[in-house]
Amino acid sequence: MAYFPGGFGTADEVFEALTLVQTGKAVTVPIVLVDAPGSHYWARFDEFLKTQMQETGMIGAADVALYRVTDDVKEAVAEIETVLRGVPLPALRRAGAGHSGCAARCPPPR
């Protein structure tokens, strides 16, 4: 799943995806946070997670490895392709991959 800068709803969807993967309630899917070139929206989000959550022990190193931050579209695509190569298609359909933020609520793709 690729996420682009947004408001509360976007942040909520990112945290929901991270939580579902972290807790094993969803299959591992690529979570790529895509900044506009030269922007630092997701880079600052990443910094917050590492300095405020990881450094205080609220999340671990494995948790910040669940996502990738980039401002390069080709790098984002490569990350998504790399992760998806290791996930069987039926598992992705059950997880609702491709439907932003609705892994547990959306019907499988047709």
Secondary structure, DSSP 8 states (H G I E B T S, - for coil): -EE-S-SHHHHHHHHHHHHHHHTTSS-----EEE--TT--HHHHHHHHIIIIIITTTSS-HHHHTT-EEES-HHHHHHHHHHHHHTS-HHHHHHHTTTSTT-TTTS----
